Amino acid sequence: MMASATFITLMILCSQKKQGVSFEEKRLGQVLPGAVMRSRPVFSPNGRSVAYSARKDGVNFVVVGEGMEETFDDVKDLSFRPDSNEVAYAAKRGKQWSVVAGRSKGKEYDAVGPPRYSSDGSVLAYAASKGTKSVVVVGGKEGPEFEDVTDPALRGDGRQVAYGAKRAGKWYLCMDGEIGKEFEGVHSPVFRPDGGQIAFAAKREEKWFVLAGSSEGETFDHVGAPVWSPDGKRLAYAVKIAQKWFMVDGRESEEGFDGMSVPVFRPDGRSIAYIAFEGMNCFVVIGQRKGGTFERVDHPVFSTDGKVVAYGANKGKRWVMVIGEKTSDELDDVGAPVFSPDGKKVAFGASMNGVLWWRVKKVE
C-alpha cells in the first residue's frame, strides 16, 4: 500500500513556464459524441492542447486533443509533460495498474501513484506496489523494495529523486536508493529551486516538524507539505495546533482554519497565497487578507509582478476564474491560470457545454 498524506492539500501550480504559452483565445476541441467525461480536463502548459478521461460504450479511455487513446478498464491522474508534447496517466486493465506515457506502457502493478515529470520533462517517476512491497519507478527503472513509499519528488533536471520509505515499521527519507535517519513518519520531500538541498516533513515522538538539510524546525501536531521560496532562502508550510491549521512563513499566521492547502510564493518571495477551509467553504488568503468564499478553490497563481492573484473558484455547478477583484463569466470548469510576461493578460483552459476552450482575459 502506497502512503498518502493525511492533511488536507490541493495540487497547486507554484510556478508557470511562460515560454511558448499561447495568449490567443481558441477552441481546443469538443467532447467526443456519445462519450461522458470522467475527469476534469487537463490543459497543456502551452495552452494548445487538452486531455481528459472519458467513457463510451462501456470502455474507458483518454482523449488528447480530439484523438482517442487506447481503451482500459479505468484511467486516472492525467498529466502533461512540461513541453506539452506528451501525456502520462495511470491505467487499469483487469486488476492491474500501469503508467502510460505517450505510446509507452509501463510494468503492471497492484497499484500505482500519480506519474510526475521532472521540471525539464526528462524523467518520469511514480510510486507503485505489488503484494506487500512498494517501489518508486524512475525512468522505467524500479528502486529498492520497501513496505511502503510516498509519492516521489524529482530534482528539476531529473538527476535525483527523493521519497519517504518504510522499512521494519520505521520511516526514512530515501535519496537515490539510499536511506537516511530513522523517523516515525516522512512525507512531502521537495528540492530547493537550485537543487542543492531538500526539505521534508518528519515525525518523531508523536510530533511533526520540517527538516531542511540538518536544520530541524519547531514541532507541531502535524505539518503540511513544505514549499521553498523562489530564491531558496526560506520555507513556508501549514502546521496543525490542536484542531486548527496555521501557516508558517518566517512567522506563524495569526488566524487558524479548519484546513489549508500548500502555499504559493509571490515571484519576489515577499508574500504567499494559500487556500483556507472553514466548514464547507473555502477562500484564498493572500498575506493576511481573505478573498471571497466559495465551495471549492484551486490553482492560485501570482502575476509576474506579484500584484494580482488568479484562481479558479466553484459555487454550485459553475466555475469562474477570479482575476484580482474581477471574475469571469460562469463556466462548466476551468484550469490553472497563466499570466503573460507583462502581466496584462491571463490565459486558462475552460469547458462549456462540451466544448473545450483556451480563454484569455485582460487584467484590469
Order of alpha helices (4+ residues) and beta strands (2+ residues): beta-beta-beta-beta-beta-beta-beta-beta-beta-beta-beta-beta-beta-beta-beta-beta-beta-beta-beta-beta-beta-beta-beta-beta-beta-beta-beta-beta-beta-beta-beta-beta-beta-beta-beta-beta-beta-beta-beta-beta-beta
